[in-house]
């Protein structure tokens, strides 16, 4: 507390240095806070789904590529022959036209298998999600709404479950509304309808959709890959015309949920704002070093009174960390504004639906730790350099200046005391 009080008094006595340093730190720390909030939301937070570590994406592997869409018959063989998944669900998407109440509106629709919502455990606030068999012909004219669509297109009608709407001119029954502020509420899709495999889709040559699955409890990713490779090899052996050289790709969803280009861009941005903060630290360290040279007399006196060098360095670091934490608080406000501005400027659906960008506890801890580290970084080197001053030389120079001034004063007094001083003064001609 003594060090803090002294640091506050010292910084208050140097308002120009303090204000310039606070502004520099606020900009550097604020930029890091804003970018880290995106890194945290997109890359560091776990996926917001129950048992997210068991969710996998399953695609086909072409002979000369990494991954590809799936054909209907291959998918059905995977689903029927595997013993490692609780559920498998196909997914595709297209637009549907909502009509019957006002002007027709295009809605982004995801068409999915019945067990899709069993994999991701999407909560509802009204009704339910798809049941077993509702992805079969004759039972598929049901629809689930996102919360945002329910509010914007249906006025948040609490009695909407069971209501019939027209999509592409055909009647669909609303069976549920998903919960607010979830990953599905931020997703590209506005409504969900069942995916029905039509007779013309029953082929192994048309690769047109993707799929997700949920591992059974206790089944490892390696075990799932091994079994799916066996099934894929069997299909390729039995159907060489369509499947020769084709295999199966099983990937943990958490590893592929973020586009690699977006991941690289976020890391580059984080490195860039980190360099900005390092430049800020270098500038403030130079200012601190100049300011420290003006405090040599203070350091010399404290050392002469028995102050240890480590104790003086501790005091200097207290000032630096206090200044940096104050700059971090200002930077937190700038970081929030920067985060909000970036969210507004980024094109829609650039950020994955599961990512929730916010100044949460992890971002606050990051900002605090960064502020303390920054204070130590720009304060330690100047403190060490400044306290290396030659105490004997400083005191000798001070004594010389003091004794020289005293000698001049004593000579002047002797001159005035001389009786001839005034006689000479009276004999001077007046002008």
Buried (B, 14 or more C-beta within 10 A) or exposed (E): EEBEEEBEEBBEEBEEBBEBBBEBBBBBBBBBBBBBBBBBBBBEBEBBBEBBEBBBBBBBBBEEEEBBBBBBBBBBBBBEEBEBBBBBBBBBBEEBEBBEEEEEBEBBBBBBBBBBBBBBBBEBEBBEBBBEEBBEEEBBBBBBBBBBBBBEBBEEBEEBBEEEBBBEEEEBEBBBBBBBEBBBBBBEBBBBBBBBBEEEBEBBEBBEBBBBBBBBEEBEBEBBBEBBBEBBBEBBEEBEEBBEEBBBBBBBBBEBBBEEEBEEEBEEBBEEBBEBBBEBBEBBBEBBBEBBEEBBEEBBBBBEEEBEBEEBBEBBBBBBBBBBBBBBBBBBEBBBEBBBEBBEEEEEEEBBBBBBBBBBEBBEEBBBEBBBBBBBBBBBBBBEBBBEBEBEEBBEBBEEEEEEEEEEEEEEEEEEEEEEEEEEEEEEEEE
